[in-house]
């Protein structure tokens, strides 16, 4: 049995009320299949979306809209094992990761 995630757009609305994504470099931790990524990526300068599950990353890559392919990079990685420059991102998002 499936379930609808945010059919009323409340999660998306709250996300955009809290964060200005315009022209920002975004790090998304625990991106899964990109369900959250598509809610803000069109405004970002770049997105690095990480998830430790390869099958979820494959789903995210496969469902990336053509217009967002130059902006969004999906990568199989556990954030605890990744070394990233401290000033590389303007915003970090954790979705369903805590």
N, C-alpha and C positions, 0 to 999 in steps of 0.2 A: 504494500500500500504506500503510495507516494504522498507527499504533502507539499503545499504551496508555501514558499518562503516570501514573506513580505508582499502579499498580493495588493495591499492598500498603499504600498510605497512609504510606509512609516519609517522603516530602517534607512532607506535612501534619503528621505527628507531630513532625518536627524543627523545623518552623516554629513550632509552638505551644510547644515546649520552650524555644526561644530568645527568643520575644517574647510579652509579655502584651498582647493586643489589646483587652481588656475596657475599654469606654468610651473608647477612644482615637480620635484623629483621624489617619487613615492617608493617606499619599501613596504611591501605587504607580506606579513609573516603568517603562514598557515592559510595560503590562498585557496587551497583545494582546487576545484575545477574552474575558478574564476568568477563564481557567482557574485562576489562583492566587487571584484575588479571592474566589471562592466558598468558599475554604478558611478564610477568617478574617472575612469581612465581617459575619456575623451577630453577632459579638462587639463590633465597632467602633461608635463613635458616628457616624463619618462616614468615607467613603473617596472620595478624588479619584484616579481611575485614568486615567493618561495614556499615550498611545501615538501615534507619528507616522503610523501607517497607518490611514486612515479606514475601510477595509473591516474591519479588526480591531475598531475601536471600534464599528462598526455591529453586528458579531456579538455583542460584549459587551452592548450595549444590548438587543438582541433576546433574549438569553438570560438577562437579569437576572430572577431570581425576584421575583414581585410583592412579597413581604415585604421585599426589599432595595432596592426602588426609591427609598424615601425616604432611604436611607443612602448608596448608591453613585452617584457621578457619573462618567460616562465622558467624556473630552474628547480630541479630536485635538490633540496638541501634542508638540513636541520639548522635552524638559526644558531643553535649552541655550537655548531661545528664550522660556521662560516666566519671568515674574517673580512669585514667591510670597513672602509675608511669612515671615521666618525662624522665627517662633514659631507658625505656623499648624498645624503637624503635630507629633504626638508620636512617630510612627514613619514611616520611609521604607523602602519595599521596592523592590528592583530584581530583576526576574525575567527571565532570559535577555537582559539588557540590556548586559552588559559584554563 
